[in-house]
């Protein structure tokens, strides 16, 4: 393969990099397009979100933004490119005698199916407050006037999975009906930025400008600072186009490496569980593994940390996660996390006891159990500790050997499991103490089953 790689003009490449990096990043940003166009901001956001989330539109982002949005709302539907997906706006309730229309419905499934397999129902709020009985009416609806090929009705009971999301400003009130999970515009802005900042130049120039203006407007809505500047971005793109021939050579060479990294990612996804099971007695230890077709979401957790206190599709879960993504592999890194889901309804809604699981979990992690947890995490040598909020509570990066990427990944995964999950670690015990304490305070009962401790090595 090395003989097929092009020879690069090193001087031109260095000139391009120098020009690109030295561009002034302090230019004043012009007024955003959302400040000029008429119509309500809520309607403009609705139309823009519908456009960018639709992988069939001409923006060129394909499934990148839809995947990122689903991660933001904690909805995991895998292998999206092989599904048929429709997005409708202002979808009316189909029930007789019931009126109401929700802002967006995203539904997907087999192109051969006569009905969607899953759906996400989105109500968007920017300045307006929730209407009288709005979310309770939506949550109780049995049918919706949604187009799916030749069919015009979506039956809620025929869906295998569904999610109701209330997208609002951070300072606004939560929805009346707890079926709707709350996500803020700030959450969306952060998620979109973090998921695209390393790859913006892979997409069409016009779409990048439109997208960055959308993000800037979301930040203005939430009073956030912006790291995006259209003038500066345009200037950078112009430098890119001046050296397009050279860059195309680099991109052609890079495409083969992209394919190689994809192959490694797939191999690691398909084989990491076998490596763990060969050494550790996962079943007898009372632990579970979860393999996802999305490289980001490979999970390992005690069965006891997966509870269903509300008898609903939204469960309480706490887990360890590693992510053999191409981005991390390029950086020669295995990242291991202890994660508390930030957006699940069961985690975020306030119960009759006056507490929500995530809020109380973060509080106890930083107060009552703070010293014990910090002692254990310091011993492990984690890189990040974020006990004060849901998501990744603790993160540690393990370096990989570039000369033996696959073998070193499995070796470092074994090291991570040993440090985070085994009885010698001490972390499962202290985290379980928090888990049980919070669970009792929030739900007024003990978790189902019994905690069996850390992950044991086979005898």
Steps between C-alpha positions, in 0.01 A plus 500: 500500500790739573601500129156636408518803727562836326811709554410825670650843438629551853570873457148567374350293779697691763398832342135398508516393864676823601244717318213305645619516860603866495163639390361757740242335726388829654289648221165636607211271413223647281136495594359147474250403234240419768503863607412611146236249387136551591277245683533384857832369623327180607377438144844578354664257741239239416561530125878505539510205737272301269730578207828407667364185666372363169784294346337516155523878477774665294703639794758222467521411871320173428433320831763684707263756655214255550732261683634786711149622582388152603800475732408837649143386580621158618317308226702215355384367164785337313583443132301802386643501143329167432159623615234715341456823699228762465474836679174695503425833663179624664356149519136486607354253748289241316266407786135588446389804696854591613679802358866588519812493287855431609795684344707211363472123468798290390416139415697215351505132420519259210420640158298182445290552812150645488558690825798667675680290760600796718418868539619812681241767581642851543334807647716814458484809719709816461301791639152355545384306803326164490134521401221378726513119525734499200749229593241281682288506183796404283610223738150349505452503122456156345542600135666776297446621142852410389595402145681168455512407130133447403377499861393816680459374855757427769365273776691549825433146627652355182840658573774284651665805655404864540619812674334829587732801523428853621767731355514829690715784628704412806313752718151396386262276694500124454207334317179420685499134398795293620484279190693779329870509581654845520789603274623859471614694196835534677525119511435485125756772421771333709424159353505619138824694552682218677392250237599703194787730595764255383336434163336824380721519191366166380166665420388754234605860566146639472362241743778569750411871500129425546571252775738726693247782481239268648734406785581867562130582519442218750781641712349846487169352614670346803739791560803286419833619361577386147826363366380526138569793269361505145755746356787307648350172381453632145859620491621159609288332234646730234851388598374144476376554144826668393682175582221265394715286267749426775228435754321263263820296477516484878132406518541217249787361701306547821193315368689170511602563859140591585394161370771329703389674819138405429608136469682517833198661667268226370739228614526647851122536525449137402768349722544699822236301690675170423823639646321603819303175533814290448662655807213614722202302630248755378185291553585365847613848606151629416627735230384571144664609177324703232635504144376776274536541125594859584863492612435775754278286724674184622384439858591287802299516823360305798147376433405664830574843350221456243168561679143575391339683795231668288404191298561691179729511198721748687719308744760593758843393380862557598778347292861497382556587135783476251487628144725355228415783259722588207569841655634350823695233311662771287606664826633165622270512801263270684255707703324335796215674682266454791178648363169619644250564214416873501165509319295190583160581642540269801830672579389860467137534606416595859324217684238516775783508754601842364826380345626406155750215474776688316483813714519306826767265362724795410434661838593190700807433281636843583400513869424189704713263289733756345818420693468123455434529128788743443738271689411206275510703178834652597637150555376399154661812352205628301542795263164666572266503799154651438291381792292815520287429194363209299682353200861380535571496875859384458719462191839342443691486171735209433773532233508248215800361316488631140695192389244263656174693515263203539708303746577802715130598501403164648790520747403849614132405521603222736698754703202737513263224611747396769535858627133599484291183536667232713468452878859625545401828339262600776309724259199269441441477876502872574298587186246233593469654847406828332269320256304325776486806724368723221259235372336465843473875547352560154270201452426409862603137459806278462629408154385163369745214550833502674834659419759227443808721518780548251582301188690184598777327305424140405649239730 
